Amino acid sequence: MEWDGELIWGSGEDTVFAIIREGEVVHRWAAPNPTTNNIAYDPEEQILWLSGITSDIKAYDREGNYLDRTIDLQGLRMYGLAWFAANPDSSFLYALNTPNADTTRFNKFNPQTGEMQFVTIIHRDSASTFSSAFICRNFDKYQGSVLMTVANIASDFGGDQLRVIQLQPNTEWLRVSPESGEIPAGEETEVEVSISTVSRDHSWAFEVGEYEGEIVFTHNGFGGQTILPVNLTVAEPDQVTQDGLGCPSSFELFAAYPNPFNSTTRIRFSLPSSGQVSLILYSLSGREVARLVDGVLQPGIYSVEVNAKDMPSGLYFVQLKVSDQLFTQKVMLIR
């Protein structure tokens, strides 16, 4: 199965289905293979990548049209596909490969060139098998990007499990400049360390609370290391706060985080010049649920909290309007 931010996609062997969160099937088309069991979604190109256990990976649009793009499976036996847009080498497509009874591997493909690279081996025994693959960043915001797969384990050996593998640690919150260098004897230099409790695109944020850590400075002088303790306090912000005091270059509505959300989410937007601003939350039927902002704001980057304490589960729309410019995005409340 795969989630594209709006629909859940899955395959019933020879058929591909698109399902809304309430369980209704809204799209259905013939799968490329009679045993299509692997599916991944590229959100930038809005492409579905599909394959069977031994059939090549093929690209389709959301209406089921083949896009004349195929990736050679190169002999893999595939039991899961996942898309990892943050991969730095453009090998965005990850494949769960089970070449024999004792080994499970993850490989990755460059969807443009078809080049394949080895990623890692998952150790297993005769009592377990692995199937499915899913990659996300919000399983644990401090851990970074993780890959998850289901371990099908016999009940006598503990039953099925969800295995989580870290692909890329989250280092966005810490910046050190310079990261390395040379200090001649008897001299000194400045090292700037900055800590951010929220990402620039608001895709993750630290929870309110107290944090303790260490900055470890490794060197070739006496002792080899210098350890500096760090205490960080993350406080609850006001409902509407100005995150940036500078003047942004464009008017933009950033992605709400978290989304989907359970009780609260935050919405950020940039305002390059002063103006009358309205930020309104609507239900799926178009009913106004909350007027979050309604007034004149100065240039800056703003953050608004949405508290869904008395709201029912479902899909909502956030509409940001400044003069003749209008932006809309979807947010999903899950109880």
Secondary structure, 3 states (H helix, E strand, C coil): CEECCCCEEEECECEEEEECCCCCEEEEEECCCCCECEEEEECCCCEEEEECCCCCEEEECCCCCEEEEEECCCCCCEEEEEECCCCCCCCCEEEEEEEECCEEEEEEECCCCCCEEEEEEEECCCCEEEEEEEEECCCCCCCCEEEEEEEEECHHHCCCEEEEEEEECCCCCEEEECCCCCCCCCCCCCCEEEECCECCCCCCECCCEEEEEEEEEECCCCCCEEEEEEEEEECCCCCEEEEECCCCCCCEECCCECCCECCEEEEEEEECCCEEEEEEEEECCCCEEEEEEEEEECCEEEEEEEECCCCCCEEEEEEEEECCEEEEEEEEECC
